[in-house]
Amino acid sequence: MSGYYIPYSGKKPKVFSINGHRFILLSDTKEGLEDQMIELGADKIRKVRAGYSLEEQTIVFQKLAKNVNASVVVASDDIKLEQIIDNLGSQLPWVH
């Protein structure tokens, strides 16, 4: 079963906000998140099981998004999370 790691702040996933867009970050490796916990404003990392198929993963992502009223961004292993956040900041339009 595949799983993803999510930075948490307290009892809920850490929600980021860029230009009015709310999202949570997921990564398939724990190490990248652990190295940047302070910068991310997280106090722990949790793993969520996401199933094997794309359909199962989609259901898990939709539930996560609904629970925190945010979108889900899955981080690529080859890019630092700070870069992802910077890129989203420069590419996402403002939402009012």
PLY file of the C-alpha trace (Angstrom):
ply
format ascii 1.0
element vertex 96
property float x
property float y
property float z
element edge 95
property int vertex1
property int vertex2
end_header
0.00 0.00 0.00
1.36 3.39 -0.89
1.40 6.23 1.55
2.16 9.90 1.75
3.65 12.02 4.48
1.94 15.21 5.59
3.30 18.02 7.78
1.00 18.63 10.75
0.54 21.62 12.98
-1.19 20.43 16.11
-3.88 17.89 15.32
-4.52 18.94 11.72
-2.50 19.00 8.51
-0.54 22.24 8.09
-2.54 24.41 5.71
-0.61 26.83 3.53
-2.13 29.89 1.92
-0.73 31.54 -1.18
-2.56 34.33 -2.98
-5.80 33.22 -1.35
-5.37 29.55 -2.32
-5.36 27.10 0.59
-3.50 23.80 0.24
-1.75 21.03 2.11
1.51 19.45 1.01
2.06 15.72 0.69
5.30 13.90 -0.04
6.04 10.23 -0.64
9.25 10.55 1.39
9.45 11.55 5.03
13.02 12.85 4.91
12.32 15.89 2.75
9.62 17.04 5.12
11.57 16.36 8.31
14.46 18.49 7.08
12.14 21.47 6.60
9.65 21.17 9.47
10.59 24.47 11.10
10.45 26.37 7.81
7.07 24.78 7.05
5.64 25.69 10.45
4.93 22.05 11.27
5.49 20.24 14.53
5.22 16.64 13.30
4.95 14.47 10.21
2.21 11.86 9.80
1.77 9.17 7.20
-1.55 8.61 5.47
-2.22 5.38 3.58
-3.44 6.10 0.10
-4.07 2.71 -1.46
-2.52 1.23 -4.56
-4.65 2.53 -7.38
-5.12 6.04 -8.68
-8.80 5.81 -7.76
-7.98 4.93 -4.14
-5.46 7.75 -3.91
-7.97 10.20 -5.38
-10.52 9.29 -2.71
-7.95 9.76 0.08
-6.83 13.12 -1.36
-10.45 14.31 -1.67
-11.17 13.40 1.96
-8.03 15.18 3.15
-8.92 18.28 1.15
-12.49 18.33 2.43
-11.41 17.90 6.07
-9.24 21.04 5.98
-11.10 22.98 3.27
-8.00 23.12 1.07
-6.46 21.65 -2.04
-3.80 18.94 -2.07
-0.34 19.42 -3.59
1.84 16.32 -3.96
5.51 17.30 -3.77
8.03 15.86 -6.18
11.10 14.26 -4.61
13.54 16.21 -6.75
12.34 19.68 -5.70
12.64 21.24 -2.24
9.36 22.19 -0.65
10.44 25.82 -0.41
10.82 25.84 -4.20
7.34 24.39 -4.63
5.86 27.07 -2.40
7.82 29.82 -4.21
6.70 28.49 -7.61
3.08 28.34 -6.51
3.35 31.91 -5.24
4.58 33.14 -8.60
2.13 31.13 -10.70
-1.17 31.16 -8.82
-3.46 34.10 -9.49
-4.92 36.02 -6.57
-8.27 34.78 -5.29
-10.42 37.27 -3.41
0 1
1 2
2 3
3 4
4 5
5 6
6 7
7 8
8 9
9 10
10 11
11 12
12 13
13 14
14 15
15 16
16 17
17 18
18 19
19 20
20 21
21 22
22 23
23 24
24 25
25 26
26 27
27 28
28 29
29 30
30 31
31 32
32 33
33 34
34 35
35 36
36 37
37 38
38 39
39 40
40 41
41 42
42 43
43 44
44 45
45 46
46 47
47 48
48 49
49 50
50 51
51 52
52 53
53 54
54 55
55 56
56 57
57 58
58 59
59 60
60 61
61 62
62 63
63 64
64 65
65 66
66 67
67 68
68 69
69 70
70 71
71 72
72 73
73 74
74 75
75 76
76 77
77 78
78 79
79 80
80 81
81 82
82 83
83 84
84 85
85 86
86 87
87 88
88 89
89 90
90 91
91 92
92 93
93 94
94 95
